Amino acid sequence: MQVLHDVDLVIKEQFTLLKGSKILYLDTAATSLKPEMVIEAECEFYRRRYATVHRSLYPRAQEATKDLYLTRELIRKRIGAPSVKGVIFTRAATDSLNQAAQFLMQIIEGGGEILISPLEHHANLLPFKALEKKGLLKIRDLPVHPSGAVNFEALFKMDLSNVSALTIAHVSNVTGVTQDLKQLGAICRTKNWVFIVDAAQSLAHKKLDVVDCEIDFLAFSAHKMYGPTGVGALYIADRFVDLLEPINYGGDMILELDRDMHFQEPPLKFEAGTPAIAQIIGWKEALNFQNSAIFEKKVETFGHIASAYREGLKAINGVEILSAPDSESIITFVVNGVHSMDLALLLGEKGVEVRSGSLCALNALKFFEVNSFLRVSLGIYNTLDEVDSFFNKLKKVLQIF
Ligand SMILES: Cc1ncc(COP(=O)(O)O)c(C=O)c1O
C-alpha cells in the first residue's frame, strides 16, 4: 500500500494542474491531462529549438527532424508495427478514421458492406455513413452483447456474403469493454475483410500488437495518451501501405514532378504539408512516460479503482451501471429520474469533473434506451483515496433532487 502511495505521489508531481488542488479529474477518456515533461518539451521546442522538419539542412532543422522520427519509432514499438513506413501522423483519431474510410474506398472498389457496432464513437461511424450516403458502402450492425463485446454467435448467424470490412473500437468510450482483437482479426483475415480498429481509448493504458491482431488500419490520438492536442496517427498494414494513393497532396510528399507525380516513400507520401512539429515532439515525452516502470505499475491498479467506483454506485438507489462489469477505466451510468447533465453540472461546481451527454455516440443512447450518460473515466493520476470524496460529493448533489 505504501509503495502504491509513493507511486501516486511521484505521478501527481508531474501534473501541475492537480498539485495542491481539490479538483477530481475523472474525464481522461475525453482527454488526458499533460505531465510536465510533455509541456516542457513542447515549450522548449518553441522557445529554443524551433525549426521546420524535412526540408531544411541547418542543425536545428535536422534535430527537429530526428525528434520527429524518434516519436514515430516509439509509436511503432507501442503498436508492434513491423516498420515506421505504416505509421502516419494525422491530426488525431478522427482524422485517422476519416482517412481510413477513404483508403477503404481504394481497396474495396466494388463497395460492399462494413460491419460497425451500435456503440461506436461518431468518429468511427460518420466517415462510413458519409460513404453510405453516396451509395459507396452499406453499413450493417455488428451484433454486440449489452457489455459492448462482440456477439460472435449472432455474427455467424448473419449472411456475411457481401461484407468487405469491419471497424470497431478496441476499448469502447461508452462501456469500456475491451474487444478480443485477436479473434476479430483472425475472422477478418479468414473472410478477407479489411480490419479497422479505433484505438483512441485503448492506447493510453494498453499495448496492442497490430501484426498479432492482423489489423489493417489503426487510429489513435496523442491527446488521449498524455500527449498534446492536434496530433494523432494512422497505422496502415504493409499489405496496403505501398498500394494506396495519398488523400492529401502538397509539400513534402512529392519526390519528382513531370507530367506525373512521383511520391516519396510512405510514411511521407501520406503526410502532405508541415506537420504538427511541436506536438509530435511533445508526444515523444508522453510515450516515454507511458513506457516508464512507474506508469506501468500504476496502470495495473486501475481495475481496483474502477471496482471501487462500481461498488459505490451499486450501493446508491436508482443508479444503473451501463458500462461493462470488467471495464478497467470507464464507468458509465445513469441515475433514474435525474438528468445526467444536471448531475455533471452540479458535480463540476464541487470540483468533480465527469463527462455527460451522448459521449459522441448517439446510437449508444438508443442501444441503452437512455437520454444521456454520466461517465467517470480514470487516468494515471486518479487514486483509490479519491473514491470516498467522489461519493460524498455525489450523495450531496443527489440530495438536491
Ligand atoms: C472511441 C473513440 N474514438 C474516436 C475518438 C475521437 O478522438 P479525437 O477527438 O481525438 O479525434 C474518441 C474521442 O473521444 C473516442 O473516444
The ligand as an ORCA input file, in Angstrom:
! r2SCAN-3c Opt
* xyz 0 1
  C     -13.563      5.677    -29.070
  C     -13.179      6.994    -29.643
  N     -12.872      7.076    -30.941
  C     -12.519      8.225    -31.523
  C     -12.461      9.390    -30.802
  C     -12.068     10.655    -31.485
  O     -10.859     11.115    -30.996
  P     -10.362     12.603    -31.345
  O     -11.438     13.522    -30.887
  O      -9.115     12.736    -30.557
  O     -10.132     12.655    -32.799
  C     -12.795      9.369    -29.448
  C     -12.791     10.610    -28.652
  O     -13.407     10.712    -27.614
  C     -13.158      8.146    -28.847
  O     -13.479      8.050    -27.552
*
